[in-house]
Amino acid sequence: MAQSEEEARRTAAVRGCERLLANPPKESIAAWMARLATEGAAAYDVSGPVDFYADEDGIVGEVERRTAEVLGTEAAAYFPSGTMAQQAALRSWAGRTGNPTVALHPLAHIEQHERGALGVVSGLRTVHPTSAFRLPSAAEVRDFEEPFGTLALELPLRDAGFVLPSWDELTATVEAARERDAVVHFDGARLWECAPHFGHSLADIAGLADSVYVSFYKSLGGISGAALAGSADFVAETKAWRHRYGGQLFAQFPAALSALAGLRNELPRLPSYVAHAKAVARGLREGLAAGGAVWPRTFPDEPHTHQFQLWLPYPADVLDEASLAQAEESRETLFGRSRFRQPGLPGLSVVEVTVAAEALDWTESEVHDAAAAFARRLRS
């Protein structure tokens, strides 16, 4: 589908920028293919045959083995999408526990972005121990009035601001679920970047749960794809559900190769992005205030991962136009291709900021100055 005139203008402006802080434009197919050819060859022997129905001795099997190794689990299963992976995991746990109820947050991806698949496709129901902008506490899980078979925790909780509990809070919440004889599943689409906040390894984090889902494109830069990790018998069962849900694809080597490249190249860089996100958030907040913006707010104040929300009390179209004008006139952009949105109260807008490789070239003072310049555009 052709871009609208406004989107074409935005794409041209962002691609024409000499400096970009966050949220770069989509790559061309040619650029993707060229990068994958180089990075993929460094991550896997590409002289071998392509995969065949997710055969375990091919490239898909290699993704599964490396994922299990990083997460410290007995096994892992590759899935074409996270939605399918979570369906398989939670459907399997419902059968094993004999309880079709899943306790989770109302802002969880499963509730907000999967078109009710858990109920419509798998016949499961959900309950919410809390609606606060954080993960449920141990007390909320322990004292919840309805029985449930699985507690699903999204780490981090994206729609609440990419928020995480403390390590002690997480372990206590997991223990509270176990006291109720419930199993624990981590929706870890963005689990890869959580280790710095918790001060524990990915294997330590995954070891708290009975199953873990991870994505290969959300933080690792893959084409697509996901994995479920857990015990060998559980993973074997989810592979049966993968087939039933239509995930036993004939060949998946491009996405699998990009997953291996992400594990090799991008995973080690994530701690540096998480650390720099704190300086970027501070620079944005203080720079916007210095430029005259009203009530600039980053949430959390100090990001838990390399992603966070920026809130401003202006209409989204005003903020988008200021961002576009800054890109066109100064050849630098703070927000890249991302657009502000108004999720509730009119005139109060939010944008998600992702700090990755491009942002490492910006000092905190440079972020401050660019944010102040952006704010002055709002005043005019």
N, C-alpha and C positions, 0 to 999 in steps of 0.2 A: 504494500500500500504506500502510495506516495506521501511524503511529508507535507504537512500544512505549511503555508508561507511562514508562519511564526516559528514552527519547529525547524524549518530549513534555515531561517535566520539565526536561530540559536545554535544550531549545529555548526554553521559556518563561523560564527563568532568564537565559539569555544575552540574549534580546531585552529583558528587563526591566532590564538593566544600564545605568547612566548612563555608565560608562566601560569601554572594551574595548581591550585592548592589541593582540591579534592574532587572526586567524582568525575573522572575523565570521560571524554566521548567514547562511544563504542568503536571498536576497531573494525577495519574493513575485513572482508573475507580473505583477501590476499595477505594482509598483514597477519591475520590469525594463522593462516596456513604456513607462512614463512617462519613465524615464531615457533609453532608447534614442531615443525620439521627440525629445528635446531635444538630446542629444549627437550623435545621428546626423545631424540636420539641420544642425548646425554643421560636420560633417565632410564632407558630400556633398550634392549637390543632389537632394533626395528628390522633387522634382516630376517627375523622369524616370521611365521605365518600369522595371518589375522585370526582373531578369535572366532569361535563357532559356538553359538548358543551358550555363552558364558562358561566355556570349558575351563576347568580349574587348573590345567597345565599351560594355559595361555596367558595373554596380557590381563584379562579380567581377573584370573586367579592371582596374578602377581599384585594387582591393586588390593585384593582382599587380604593377601598375606602381609603386605606392608602396612595396611591400615590396622590390622590386628596387632602387629608388632609395635606400632606407635602408641596405640591405646592400651596395650598390655592385656588384651583379651585372648581367649582361646581361638577365636575364629571371627570372620567378618564376611558379609555378603554384599556384593555390589548390586545397586539398583539404578535404573535410569532416572529416577526422580525421588526427591525427598518425600513427597506426598505418598507415593507408593510404599516407600520404606516404612514410614510411620504406620500406614494401614497394616502392613504385614506384621510389624512388631506388636501393635496393640491388639490386633485380632488374635495373634498367637497367645499373648498373655491372657486374653479373655478366656480362651479355651483351657489354658492351664490352671487358672485360678478359679474358674467357674463363675466369674463375676464380670459382666459386660460393661461395668461402669468405670470410667476413667476420670480421675480427679486432676484438674489442671487450672490454669489461669484463664479468665475470660478473654485476655488479650493475646493468648498464645496463638502461634501461627496456625495450629490445627483448627482453632475456632474462627480465626479472622480471615484466613487466606486459602482455604481448601474447599470452599463451597459445600460445607457440611458433609464432606466425604466420609467422615468417621461413622456418622449415623446412616447416611443414605447407602453407602457401599458395604460397610462392614456390620451395620446393625448395632453399633455400640452407642452408649449415651455418656454425656459428660456432666460433671458437677464442679462447682467452683468453691474451694475453701476460702478464697479471699478475692476481693476486687481492688485491693490497694495496688499502687503502682510499684510493686515489688513482688518477688516470689513468696509463696505462702510460708508462714513461720511454722516451727515445730508444733506450737500450741494450736494453731489453726488446723493443722493436719490431724493432730491427735484428738482434738475435740470436735471434729466435724461430725454433724449429726447423721449423715448417711454412710452406709458401707460402700466401699469401692475396692476394686481388685488391683488397679494400677494407679500410681501417682506419676504423672508426666510433668517434668520440669524443663522448661525451655531456658537454656543457658547460652548466651544471655537472653533476657526477655526483651525482644526488639521493640515491640510497639509501646513499651513503657519507658523506652529510652536506652535500650541495650544495657539493662541493669542486671547486676549480679548480687547475690548475698555474700556475706563473709564466709570463709571456710568453715568456721564453727557453726554458723547458721545453717549452712548447707548440710553438714554432717548431722546436725540435730534434726533437721527436717526429714532427711532420709531415715534416720533411726525411728522417728515418730511413725513413718509409714510402715516400717517393719514391725513395730509394735502392734499394728493393726492387721498384720499378716498380708499386707499389700506388697506388690513388687514395685520397683522404681525404674522408670524409663527416662533417659535424658534426651530431649530434643536438642541435640548439639550441633545444629546446622552451622553455628558459629563457635563451636567449642574450641576450635584450634587456637583462638586468641585469648582464652580465659586463664591460661596458666599464670601469667604475671600477676593478675589480680588475686588469685587464690594463693600464690606462693607455693604451688604444688605442680607436679608434672601432669601431663595429659593422662598418663597411666594411673596416677593417683586419683585423678578426678573421675575417670571412667570406671575405676574400681569400686566407686561408691554405688554404682547403679547395676541393675540386672541386665540392662541393654542400653545401648547408646547409638543414636543416629548422627552421622556427620555428613556434611555437604562438601563436594569438591569444587564448587564454583563460587560460593558466596565469599570466601576469604582466600582460597588458594588459586583463584583465577582459572579454573578449569572450564571446559565447554559446558558440561552438565554432569549429572551423576551424583550418587550418594552411596553410603554404606551403612549397614547395621552391624554392630559388633556386640559380642556377648559370648556365652558358653557355646561349645561346639554343637550340642544337641539343639539348643535354641536357634542357632544360625541355620542349621540344617532344616528345621521346620519353616523358618521364614523364607528359605529358598523355594520351598513348595508353594508358599503363598505368593512369592514373586512370580512363579509360573502362572498361577491362577489369575493373578491381577494383570497379566499381559506383559510382564517384564523380562521374559526369557527371549531377548532380542537376538536375531540372527548374528549380528556383528555390532560391536560397540567400541572398536579399537581407537577411533579418534578421541572420544570422550575419556576412555580409560587411559590413553597415553597422556592426555592433558592432566589427568588426576595424578599420575606418577610424576609429571613435571612439577606440579604444584607442591606435592609432598617433598620433593627434592629441593626446589628453589625458593618457593614462597613461604613455606612453613617456618624455616629458620629466621625469616625476616620479620615475622609478626611481632615479636617482643619489641623491636625497635619502633614499629608503628604505634604500639600501645603506649610506650613511653612518650613518644613525641605528641600523641594526641592530647596529653595534658597541657603541653605548652601551646598547642594550636587552640584549644578551647579557651585558655586564659587570654591569649592574644586576641581572639575574636571578641570575647566578652569585654575586655578592657578597651580595645580599639574602637568598637562600636559605641561604647559610652563616651569615649574621648571625642568622637566625631559628632556627637549630639543625638545618637539614637536613644529612644526611650526604652527603658527596662529591657536591655538585652540579657538573655538568659540561656546558658548552656545547661543541659540536663543529661546526666548528672553534672554537678558543678565540676567535679574532677572525673573524667570519663573512666569507666571500668574496663573498657576495651579500646580498640582503635576507632570506634564509632560512637557518636553521640547526637543528641538533638540540639538545634539552635532555635530558640523561640524569640519572636519579635512582634510587638503590637502594631502591626501594619497590615493592610490587605495584601494577599498573596500576589495579586497582579502588579501592585506597586513595587514590591520587593523583587519580583522577577524582572521587571523592566529596568530597575536599577542595576541588577546583576548583569543583564544583557548589555546595557549601555557601558558599564565598566569594562566588560570584555571587549567590546568593539572599539572603545576610545583609548583605553590604557594598555590593551593587549595582555591583561592579566585577569584571572577569574578566581574567586574564592570558592564558588559552589559548582563550577563546571556545568554539566548537563542537568543537574538536579534542579527541581523547581519547588518553590514553597507551596504549602497547602494549608487550608484552614480546616482543621479537624472538628471544630466545635464552635466556639464563640466567634461571631463575625469580627474581622479585623485583627484576630490573633492567629499568627501563622507560624509554621514550623518547617524546618528542613533538616534532613539527615545528613551528617557530615562524616565521610569515611576518610581516615588518614592512612595513606599508603605510600608507595615509593615516591610519588610526585611531591608529597608534602615534606619529605626529608630535606628538600632543597630550600625550604623556607625557615628562617629563624623566627623566634617569637616576636621580635621587634618588627620584622617584615610583615608578619600576619597582622600585627597591631596597626601598622600604617595603612595597609590595604583595607582593613576593616573600617578604619576611620574615614578613609576616602569613600567607601561604600556608604557609610552613614551620612556623609555630607550630601550625597546625591538624594537621600531621602528627605533631607531638610529643604532642598530646592524643588 
